Amino acid sequence: MARHRFPVRSSAVIVCCLAALALVIGVGFYLNDIHAAARDRVHRDFADRSKLAAGLAGNTLTASDATNRPDAELSYAGPAQTLRDTIAGLHDGIAWAIVLRGDGSLVAADPPSMTARAAELAGGPQFAMAVRTDKLTLGDVIVDPTGPAVPVLQPFRGVDGLRILVLPAPIEQVASVMSSSFDITASHAYAVDSRDTVIMSSGGEPAGQPMPRPAPAGAPGSQRQGVVGNDYYVSNPVPGSMWRVVNVIPEEELLAPLQAPERAAWKLFAAFAAAVLFLVVIGVVAVVTLFRLAHARAHDVLTGLPARALFIDRTDAVIAERRRRPGESTAVLFIDLDGFKPINDRCGHATGDALLKAVAARLRESMRPDDYVSRFGGDEFIVLCRHLPDASDAHAVADRIRRCVAEPFEIDGHRLHVGTSIGIALIDDRTDDAMTVIHHADLAMYEAKRKGKGRIEQFTPDLVGA
């Protein structure tokens, strides 16, 4: 049983090493997923607050629809001819006023020079939105002599159907209304119209100018977010307009609350991985050492061929397999070198060892793929021949070995010749174990030597006790 302990132990060590590596990799992926999920939560929270800010800003601006609509219907719903004569007095303190029908045609404008602007507004998307939603709508920034302003488009019912009252709201007034809703994001915030013109900025950038920083494009009615450079951006639509609110914050600042826990977690993971790696290295060294020790125990140190114990194990396995599948011809060849001892005595042990290694190499070269050769001890070798087409083929294998070894060897300046005496024993249904068939092959080898060496003899029962 001692011969079978190493494979079990080495397999266990290998499995443990692989399990440890899998554990480290799994923990690393798990830790990375946890941190990614935490960063996603921070991003989602920021995006939600940005969306809330945009919604509050839009709702605050459009909340006046409920009060502006009755006033518009009271003052601007009359016949077009009457309205043209009286509109100048209806918007006292406001730079201009325009009344359009739902189809975009002009009802009245004051001053009359606003007729061109009326046509421009009637063809714009904000006018179409006001008609479609029948709610107060905010237009893009326009520049008046008095400064930047935002057209406020108020739908109402006139004598001839749907009308749109357009009045300018100073951009400072609009920004003042929106600013309070931006505080909840704790970030740099821009309100821009559909042309990315700044309506207001929490950083004090001037209104009426293009937004100075790039940001994700904001399609009307949808949220966009992402990282540009070192900044994280979220763009949200403003209800009641085609505007956007863009919130900007440095990515490092946004994720700052997570950085200390992440660093600590990765340091712990690094220590854990180092400890596991150390154990894995120890395990690998142990496995390699065990393999080397097992190989040394199971193989001949000089020739590297399997040793006697390993050959016996292999032969026992072949005998057991033959019992399950009888009919296959298998033989054991016992080989003894003729003339080795005089060479060893005359040329020295170093030359003798070199000769044994050279013989082992030739034996390997002359073997079939199914043959198994071992050094049995001293100058004795033994071969297990499997899958022989016929029992008589064992003699052909032995003859090939004899002729191969008979070729001269050039070792340490010496031209050396050795012969072989080979005994053959067949494994049949009566073979009980490896030692029995090896003993029979040994007897046949001694019979070959007795008859003059350099011969091949096959075991017969009469050799027992001879």
Steps between C-alpha positions, in 0.01 A plus 500: 500500500793738560550543127153655465522769765686759295241536215226553754698760692627681192152512348367645823771768503434588135126525563562720805733729303248536217221560751710769672572676170131477405411646840735798450368565150141462619551738793668751268209494254249517787679798655519674164127437444417643843701815429349533152151464648581766761625739231188431297284585802683830545455581132132406511444710813665801335297444183179476702575824683582667169173380352313629803670839467405527132143400578470754780643775281258426217199462726582826677519686170188348348292520818384849396292346221202483736507877566628622162235319295197679656677836468579430134140398428374815673730739318598342168203287392307770311464549125822556310409855379417618851808332646732674253372835620523425872797257541748779565336578832458140612865421568603804694864468618575212260723571198274329245209261455389269220171313457494208255225266391543125540589471132785750544333798332543837668213656695684801636848620587626800694708673397428421133872435447445166686323361192824337378563349841142374506559313175825356637332385820203349314738277302697379800472174696400677821188640332413148377548370855269767645230416243540125557502508881268802543722604792740782575824441309840666527693592184869538421699804610455811287695824521293817541627857523436472872710179528456124468146376551296181477172494302214364710232340280162486677217310326142629559158510332406797287191580299647321199635192687842422639737794535857528630605806696877560486663730754873544580627405846836655594757223531601621848142446617492148356838418655382625838200270491713199398798549732336368817435160344869451411619490860396136547766370259804652675669536163571749226171543312412651162157572357531517119246533221473272195797681340717451815482872582544560873184617678659480843808349661570432865862594431416849381570453127323775301153427362441508128840342423569145376557247778878505558544132591420190295226270624301202376249595235153527648226387268166659593316297762791270590780484755863475392800440723866410476859598566677767297862552599508494879138612542179307539201654317126448517266674257123510568212661308316791658121449494308753293793579271770358279760606753743285690650516845859373496658410834879467509720367781860371500489119499754487782288729715183304428662169595707641790282332770580162345873543452616438859292180545609377155867557577467319831315211337761461226783511754333222696448308177867547405607363839256210462620426145865516610433254782314262269772535234761418764307189595458408133876536442564278801248252362657503154847451649362214707339340194817535292705356783259212542506432127878500500515271801240269349682497168826427678339214691329358190785544249857388476733786587765406245295420188172679575309181414212386724631304797402152608207603722339710226545218247334253736205737548462543123520126438243424770267751335548333161428157649179631661395661172566176313268314732222741401588477130667164434657403171765771471860380468733654758853404598778595743859508373781467756829638360848446643807661344771254399854623554409806709697400813839476327445843341402646837807348667741598220378850415363610836157562648458838329532336159276216615233749607528683169460168318186416699352841409581441133339155510190650663478762224522232230234296673268799498565554129432138412175475696156511342255763636322233705821359653613594849870469592651510849838457664463208737839539667871480418533415134149350477212657309146383458240578234119465503372439146128567452263461208709238323327370186608150595689336786785418262553874435662531841802318355517758216503784752774328699706442186473868404622595848792255477612635163457863611712454813762298313607807302826644645495792748746792489546606863786704648729410211421130531329290238293261708299191411238331715254227423167402649344185634121533493235291670135517391196420713146530363214636707206264465180417684696308764729793588416616852726800554796698370761330720406160361540597134820695578640194676416285198672748265802498733517120484483512121782760496725275710421215263621722214825568686545134582475414133777736402383861543382732227188287467125539537308238694129476580378371837365148517362334812792254512736789587342525845724311741760434231 
